[in-house]
Amino acid sequence: MPRNDRPFQYRDNALACDGVPLSDIAAEFGTPLFVYSAGTIRRNFRRIAKAFAAARPLVAYSTKANTNGAILRLLAAEGAGFDIVSGGELDRVRRAGVGGDRIIFAGVGKTVAEMRQALKAGVLEFNLESAAEAERLNDVAASMKRIAPVAIRVNPDVDARTHKFISTGRKENKFGLWLEDAAQLAQRIRDLPNLRLEGLHAHIGSQILDAEPHRNAVAVLDEFINGLASEGIEVHTLNFGGGFGIAYEPGQKALDLKAVAREVVGLVKRHNLKLILEPGRSIVGPAGALLTRVEFIKPGHDRTFAVIDAAMTELIRPALYQAYHEILNVDRRRGKTALMDIVGPVCESADFLAQKREMIAPRPGDLLAALDAGAYGFVMASNYNSRPKPAEVLVDGGQAHLIRRRETARDLTKHEVVPEHLQ
């Protein structure tokens, strides 16, 4: 059953988004379809800002979680900053009317062209991931007669207790610099005339449900900042990243933000730092659902398969991370349950949204909703098997607004070029 704090609730046995029946939305816009609650996005952003309010943070939304322009504009109106990891994301955020002074540029592989683009936009900080990146950025900034403000991404070697593919703060991860290397880079930046060291960045992973890893990271950073100070190196900002976990599974509890905030706010106050946060999933994840129609019911040996019109091409998280999404029948009037595999039509055994799931038994034509799909859903969608990407809808003020048109077969081939001898 959906939690009471979710935007997706049953009304007269019909699932709705902020009171708008999902069956009506699907009838108007078709399936597969992503549906988002604008009210939930606003509430989640404000909840995070409030939890850390004592430090007056810049809450820089992690753009990669959901890049739809309508959602970016919604968050910009809330006063959000934006964490970006590519030139494409920078372009999207700028098109949403966001100034460079609210943009943080992260990512391990920034190209020369992206650095130039970001310097021209006047981004607030570049998060440096390596010494080589620092040298490149210094050269690019020098060629443009600019000074690049930077933060060093520190890898504190903290176990985030999350899936190995979304852990980012261990020695074996590609992200950031081990403490000794980070200290050496801080020294090196003193000799790079076109870089200005502003602060530190530490993001230890995604979908973290336990406050303990964050407390451990705070302890490491506290000692590291003291060590820099003893060498005469001052920092002015701390970007503590995000990774604030949400409750995907029934009975699961979201991360206790207040417990994390107590530790982080204490750290930044001790060192008189400006706090930056980079939440993404915790803002948009619970706000979204993927709607899909059942095409066939196929009996199996020890379970029944519901073949749907959505697939791993729309929501790859179950295949990629073995992630759990609660799946509900939009019409719950039939109370009979069954053990189901919810599978798509793509030609891969990993093409499923759920396996061995006890749920109200669907029938052909039924509408299902995969909840908590507002983050890392559409942004990770693909055209595998030449499947057009789905539409997106934003429910705001009791109305459903189309915010992305469904792709067509023509869209799949519009960038292809056929050599003359093959025409």
C-alpha positions in Angstrom: 0.0 0.0 0.0 1.2 3.5 -0.7 2.5 5.5 2.2 0.4 8.5 3.4 3.2 11.0 2.5 3.3 10.0 -1.1 1.4 12.0 -3.8 0.0 8.7 -5.2 -3.0 7.7 -3.1 -6.2 5.7 -3.7 -9.4 7.5 -3.9 -12.5 5.3 -4.2 -10.2 2.4 -5.1 -8.6 4.3 -8.0 -5.0 5.5 -7.7 -4.5 9.3 -8.2 -1.6 11.8 -8.3 -2.5 14.7 -6.0 -6.1 14.0 -6.5 -6.0 13.6 -10.3 -6.9 10.0 -11.4 -4.0 8.2 -13.1 -6.5 6.5 -15.3 -7.6 9.9 -16.7 -3.9 10.9 -17.2 -3.1 7.7 -19.0 -6.2 8.0 -21.2 -5.1 11.5 -22.3 -1.4 10.9 -22.7 -1.0 7.2 -23.3 1.5 4.7 -21.8 4.3 4.2 -20.9 4.2 7.5 -19.1 6.1 9.3 -16.4 3.9 11.3 -14.0 5.3 13.8 -11.5 3.8 15.7 -8.6 5.0 19.3 -8.5 3.7 19.8 -5.0 5.9 16.9 -3.7 9.0 18.2 -5.5 8.5 21.6 -3.8 7.8 20.0 -0.3 10.9 17.8 -0.6 13.1 20.7 -1.5 11.8 22.8 1.3 12.2 19.9 3.8 15.9 19.5 3.0 16.5 23.3 3.2 14.7 23.4 6.5 16.7 20.5 8.0 20.0 22.3 7.3 18.6 25.9 7.8 21.0 26.7 10.6 23.8 26.7 8.1 21.9 28.6 5.4 22.9 26.1 2.7 22.9 26.4 -1.0 20.8 23.4 -1.9 22.1 22.6 -5.3 19.7 20.1 -7.0 21.6 17.2 -8.6 20.4 17.7 -12.1 21.2 14.2 -13.3 18.4 12.8 -11.2 15.8 14.3 -13.5 16.7 16.9 -16.2 13.3 17.9 -17.5 13.2 21.6 -18.1 9.9 22.1 -16.4 11.2 20.5 -13.2 14.4 22.6 -13.4 12.3 25.8 -13.7 10.1 24.7 -10.8 13.2 24.2 -8.6 14.9 27.4 -9.8 11.8 29.3 -8.6 12.2 27.7 -5.2 15.7 29.2 -5.0 17.7 26.0 -5.8 21.2 25.9 -6.9 22.2 23.2 -9.4 24.8 20.5 -9.5 25.8 19.5 -13.0 28.1 16.9 -14.5 28.2 17.8 -18.2 28.0 20.5 -20.7 24.6 19.3 -21.7 23.3 19.7 -18.1 24.9 23.1 -18.0 23.0 24.1 -21.1 19.8 22.8 -19.7 20.1 24.6 -16.4 21.1 27.9 -18.2 18.0 27.5 -20.5 15.9 27.2 -17.3 17.1 30.8 -16.4 19.7 29.8 -13.8 22.7 32.1 -13.3 26.2 30.7 -13.1 26.5 31.8 -9.4 24.1 29.0 -8.5 25.8 26.2 -10.5 28.4 23.6 -9.3 30.2 21.7 -12.0 31.1 18.2 -10.8 32.2 15.0 -12.7 35.5 13.1 -13.3 36.0 13.8 -17.0 35.4 17.4 -17.8 36.5 18.2 -21.4 38.3 21.4 -22.5 35.1 22.5 -24.3 33.1 21.9 -21.1 35.5 23.8 -19.0 35.4 26.8 -21.4 31.6 26.6 -21.4 31.4 26.6 -17.6 34.0 29.4 -17.3 32.1 31.6 -19.7 28.9 30.9 -17.7 30.7 31.9 -14.5 29.9 28.8 -12.5 30.2 29.1 -8.7 32.7 26.2 -8.3 34.4 23.4 -10.2 34.7 20.2 -8.2 38.2 18.9 -9.0 38.5 15.1 -9.2 42.2 14.8 -10.0 45.5 16.6 -10.2 45.4 16.3 -14.0 42.1 18.0 -14.1 43.5 20.9 -12.0 46.3 21.4 -14.5 43.9 21.3 -17.4 41.5 23.8 -15.8 44.3 26.1 -15.0 45.5 26.1 -18.6 42.0 26.6 -20.0 41.3 29.5 -17.5 44.6 31.1 -18.4 43.8 31.0 -22.1 40.5 32.8 -21.3 42.1 35.2 -18.8 39.9 33.9 -16.0 40.3 32.6 -12.5 38.5 29.3 -11.9 37.0 28.8 -8.4 37.6 25.2 -7.3 36.8 22.7 -4.6 38.8 19.5 -4.2 36.7 16.4 -4.0 37.9 14.3 -1.1 37.4 10.6 -1.0 37.1 9.8 2.8 37.1 6.0 2.3 33.8 5.7 4.1 31.5 2.7 3.6 28.1 4.2 2.5 26.3 0.9 3.1 24.6 1.2 -0.3 24.7 -0.7 -3.6 28.3 -1.1 -4.9 27.4 0.7 -8.2 26.3 3.8 -6.3 29.0 3.9 -3.7 31.4 6.8 -4.4 33.4 7.4 -1.3 35.7 4.3 -1.0 39.4 4.0 -2.0 38.4 1.7 -4.9 35.9 4.2 -6.4 36.9 6.4 -9.3 35.6 9.6 -7.6 37.6 12.1 -5.7 41.1 12.1 -4.2 42.4 10.1 -1.3 43.3 12.3 1.6 47.1 12.5 1.1 46.6 13.2 -2.6 44.0 15.9 -1.8 46.4 17.6 0.6 49.1 17.6 -2.1 46.7 19.1 -4.6 45.7 21.8 -2.2 49.4 22.7 -2.0 49.8 22.5 -5.8 46.8 24.9 -6.4 48.8 27.6 -4.6 51.2 27.5 -7.6 48.5 27.5 -10.3 47.8 31.2 -10.9 44.4 30.7 -12.6 42.8 28.5 -9.9 41.4 29.8 -6.6 40.8 27.2 -3.9 37.4 27.8 -2.4 36.6 24.6 -0.6 36.2 20.8 -0.3 33.6 18.4 -1.8 32.7 15.0 -0.4 29.9 12.9 -1.7 30.1 9.3 -0.4 27.3 7.6 -2.3 23.6 7.5 -3.3 20.5 6.1 -1.6 22.1 6.1 1.9 19.5 5.2 4.6 21.8 5.3 7.7 23.2 8.5 9.3 26.3 6.7 10.5 28.3 6.9 7.2 27.6 10.6 7.1 28.8 11.0 10.7 32.0 9.1 9.7 32.6 11.4 6.8 32.1 14.4 9.0 34.8 13.1 11.4 37.3 12.6 8.5 36.6 16.0 7.0 37.0 17.7 10.4 40.4 16.2 10.8 41.4 16.9 7.2 40.3 20.6 7.4 42.4 21.0 10.6 45.3 19.5 8.8 45.0 21.9 5.9 44.8 24.8 8.4 48.1 23.7 10.0 49.7 24.1 6.6 48.3 27.6 6.2 45.6 26.5 3.7 42.2 28.0 4.2 38.9 26.7 2.7 35.7 28.6 2.7 33.0 26.2 1.4 32.1 22.6 2.2 30.0 20.7 -0.4 28.7 17.7 1.5 27.0 16.2 -1.6 23.8 14.3 -1.2 22.8 10.7 -1.4 19.9 11.1 1.1 18.1 7.8 0.8 14.3 7.5 0.3 12.0 4.6 1.3 11.5 2.5 -1.9 10.3 -0.6 -0.1 7.4 -1.1 2.3 8.6 -0.8 5.9 11.7 1.0 4.8 12.5 4.4 6.4 14.1 7.3 4.6 17.3 8.8 5.9 17.0 10.8 9.1 17.9 14.2 7.7 17.9 15.9 11.1 20.5 13.5 12.5 22.8 14.2 9.5 22.2 17.9 9.7 23.3 18.1 13.3 26.7 16.7 12.4 27.2 18.6 9.2 26.0 22.0 10.6 28.3 21.5 13.5 31.2 20.9 11.2 30.6 24.0 9.0 30.1 26.2 12.0 33.3 25.1 13.7 35.2 26.0 10.6 33.1 29.0 9.5 32.3 27.4 6.1 29.5 28.0 3.6 27.5 24.8 3.2 26.5 23.4 -0.2 24.4 20.3 -0.6 23.6 18.3 -3.8 20.4 16.2 -3.2 18.6 14.8 -6.2 16.8 11.5 -5.6 15.4 12.8 -2.3 13.7 15.7 -4.0 12.3 14.1 -7.2 12.3 10.4 -6.5 9.1 10.0 -4.5 7.4 12.6 -6.7 7.2 10.3 -9.8 5.6 7.2 -11.0 5.9 5.2 -14.3 2.5 4.2 -15.7 2.3 1.1 -17.8 -0.4 -1.0 -19.4 -0.7 -4.8 -19.1 -0.6 -6.4 -22.6 -0.7 -10.1 -21.7 -0.8 -12.5 -18.7 1.4 -15.5 -19.2 1.3 -18.4 -16.8 4.7 -19.8 -15.8 6.0 -22.8 -13.8 6.1 -21.2 -10.3 4.7 -17.7 -11.0 2.7 -15.7 -13.5 4.1 -13.1 -15.9 2.4 -9.8 -16.5 3.8 -8.5 -19.8 3.6 -4.7 -19.9 4.2 -2.0 -22.4 7.0 -0.5 -20.3 10.4 -2.1 -20.1 14.0 -1.7 -18.9 14.2 0.9 -21.6 12.0 3.2 -19.5 13.1 2.1 -16.0 16.5 0.4 -15.9 17.1 0.5 -12.1 15.6 -3.0 -11.4 17.9 -4.6 -14.0 21.0 -2.4 -13.3 20.9 -2.2 -9.5 18.4 -4.9 -8.5 16.4 -2.0 -7.3 12.9 -2.3 -5.8 10.0 -0.2 -6.9 6.6 -0.7 -5.4 4.1 -1.6 -8.2 0.4 -1.0 -7.7 -2.7 -1.7 -9.8 -4.3 1.6 -10.4 -7.7 0.0 -9.9 -7.7 -2.0 -6.7 -11.3 -3.1 -6.7 -10.3 -6.8 -7.2 -8.8 -8.0 -4.0 -7.3 -11.3 -5.2 -3.5 -11.5 -5.1 -1.0 -13.6 -7.0 2.8 -14.0 -7.2 3.8 -12.0 -10.3 6.8 -11.1 -12.4 6.2 -7.8 -14.1 8.2 -8.0 -17.3 8.6 -5.9 -20.5 8.7 -6.7 -24.2 12.5 -6.1 -24.6 14.6 -9.0 -25.7 16.6 -9.4 -22.5 16.1 -11.7 -19.5 16.9 -8.6 -17.3 13.9 -6.8 -18.7 11.7 -6.7 -15.6 10.3 -4.2 -13.1 9.6 -6.8 -10.4 10.1 -10.5 -9.8 8.1 -12.8 -7.5 6.0 -9.9 -6.3 2.8 -10.6 -4.3 0.3 -8.1 -5.6 -3.3 -7.7 -6.7 -3.4 -9.9 -9.8 -3.5 -7.7 -12.9 -5.5 -8.5 -16.1 -4.8 -7.6 -19.7 -5.6 -3.9 -20.1 -5.0 -3.0 -16.5 -3.0 0.1 -15.6 0.0 -0.3 -13.2 2.0 2.3 -11.5 5.7 1.8 -10.5 6.2 4.3 -7.6 9.3 6.3 -6.6 10.3 6.6 -10.3 10.9 10.4 -10.4 14.7 10.0 -10.1 16.9 8.1 -12.5 13.9 7.0 -14.6 13.5 8.9 -17.8 17.1 10.3 -17.6 18.4 6.7 -17.9 15.9 5.6 -20.6 17.1 4.3 -23.9 15.9 3.5 -27.4 17.0 -0.1 -27.2 14.9 -2.4 -29.5 14.0 0.9 -31.3 11.5 1.9 -28.6 10.5 5.5 -28.7 11.0 7.2 -25.3 7.8 7.9 -23.2 6.1 11.2 -22.5 6.3 13.0 -19.2 3.5 14.8 -17.3 3.6 17.2 -14.4 0.6 17.4 -12.1 0.4 20.9 -10.6 -2.6 22.8 -9.2 -4.9 19.9 -9.9 -4.1 19.7 -13.6 -1.9 17.4 -15.6 0.5 19.3 -17.9 2.5 17.6 -20.7 6.2 18.4 -20.2 7.7 16.1 -22.8 6.1 14.8 -25.9 6.3 11.1 -26.7 8.9 10.2 -29.2 7.8 8.9 -32.6 9.4 6.3 -34.9 10.7 9.2 -37.0 12.5 10.6 -34.0 14.5 7.4 -33.8 16.1 7.9 -37.2 16.2 11.7 -37.7 19.9 12.0 -36.8 21.0 9.1 -39.1 22.8 9.8 -42.3 22.8 7.3 -45.2 25.8 7.5 -47.5 24.9 8.3 -51.1 26.1 4.9 -52.4 23.6 3.1 -50.1 20.6 5.2 -51.1 
